[in-house]
Amino acid sequence: MGRLWLTVLLGLGLTASAAGQQLSPRADTAFWCEAAIYWLLDNEMLTNTEDLGPILESYFATELEEADKLKLSDDQVNAMQASYQDEIAVQLPDFVRSRDPAALRHDINACLKGE
């Protein structure tokens, strides 16, 4: 797992540095939370999904704003999204098994509230 984590982190760093800048903490959270929510939806782990539309739209708007600010291409944004999805594919199953919040880089409950 350590090697995969390093690969994900390097991928994020390389993608963000391609524009010569790094993601803001707000954008990092938006990318992570969006990927986490979609993972939970895809794995049918959410029962109340009524309020997720506006939350996901907010995360997406933050991502677009950051991409515009950093002048990232669509390919760079897609690569970043894929890196976050890879990270989530490791962290969330670990969290589901262990229920240990330390398995996650961000607070999943805050993500689900749009915080």
C-alpha positions in Angstrom: 0.0 0.0 0.0 2.9 2.4 0.7 4.1 2.3 -2.9 0.5 3.0 -4.2 0.2 5.9 -1.8 3.5 7.4 -3.0 2.4 7.0 -6.6 -0.8 8.8 -5.9 1.0 11.7 -4.1 3.6 11.9 -6.8 0.9 12.0 -9.4 -0.9 14.8 -7.7 2.3 16.8 -7.3 3.4 16.3 -10.9 -0.1 17.2 -12.2 -0.3 20.3 -10.1 3.3 21.3 -10.8 2.7 21.0 -14.5 1.1 24.5 -14.3 3.9 25.7 -12.0 1.6 26.0 -9.0 0.0 23.8 -6.4 -3.6 23.3 -5.5 -5.0 25.4 -2.7 -6.2 23.4 0.4 -9.8 24.3 -0.5 -9.4 22.8 -4.0 -7.6 19.7 -2.6 -10.5 19.1 -0.3 -13.0 19.6 -3.1 -11.2 17.1 -5.4 -10.9 14.6 -2.5 -14.5 15.0 -1.3 -16.0 14.7 -4.7 -14.1 11.5 -5.4 -15.1 10.1 -2.0 -18.8 10.9 -2.5 -18.8 9.3 -5.9 -17.0 6.2 -4.5 -19.7 5.9 -1.8 -22.4 6.3 -4.4 -20.9 3.8 -6.7 -20.6 1.3 -3.9 -24.2 1.9 -2.7 -23.0 3.0 0.7 -25.2 6.1 1.0 -28.9 6.0 1.8 -29.8 9.7 1.9 -28.6 11.2 -1.4 -31.2 14.0 -1.7 -28.8 16.8 -0.6 -25.8 15.6 -2.5 -26.5 17.4 -5.8 -25.8 21.0 -4.5 -22.8 19.7 -2.5 -21.2 18.0 -5.5 -21.9 21.1 -7.7 -20.1 23.2 -5.1 -17.1 20.9 -5.1 -17.1 20.9 -9.0 -17.3 24.7 -9.1 -14.3 24.9 -6.8 -12.4 22.5 -9.0 -13.2 24.6 -12.1 -12.2 27.8 -10.4 -8.9 26.3 -9.3 -8.2 24.8 -12.8 -8.9 28.2 -14.3 -6.7 30.0 -11.8 -3.8 27.6 -12.5 -4.5 27.5 -16.2 -4.8 23.7 -16.2 -5.9 21.9 -19.4 -8.8 19.5 -19.4 -6.3 16.6 -19.6 -4.5 17.9 -16.5 -7.8 18.2 -14.6 -8.9 14.7 -15.7 -5.5 13.3 -14.5 -5.9 15.0 -11.2 -9.4 13.6 -10.8 -8.1 10.1 -11.6 -5.3 10.5 -9.0 -7.9 11.4 -6.4 -10.1 8.5 -7.4 -7.1 6.2 -7.0 -6.4 7.6 -3.6 -10.0 7.2 -2.5 -10.0 3.6 -3.8 -7.3 2.8 -1.2 -8.5 5.0 1.7 -12.2 4.4 1.8 -12.2 0.6 1.8 -9.6 0.7 4.6 -11.9 3.1 6.5 -15.0 1.0 5.9 -13.2 -2.1 7.3 -11.6 -0.3 10.3 -13.9 2.6 11.0 -10.6 4.4 11.9 -10.8 8.1 10.8 -7.0 8.1 10.5 -7.4 6.0 7.4 -8.8 9.1 5.6 -6.9 12.2 4.6 -10.1 14.3 5.0 -13.2 14.1 7.2 -15.8 12.1 5.2 -18.6 13.4 7.3 -17.6 17.0 6.6 -17.5 16.2 2.9 -21.1 14.8 3.0 -22.2 18.1 4.6 -20.3 20.2 2.1 -18.0 21.6 4.7 
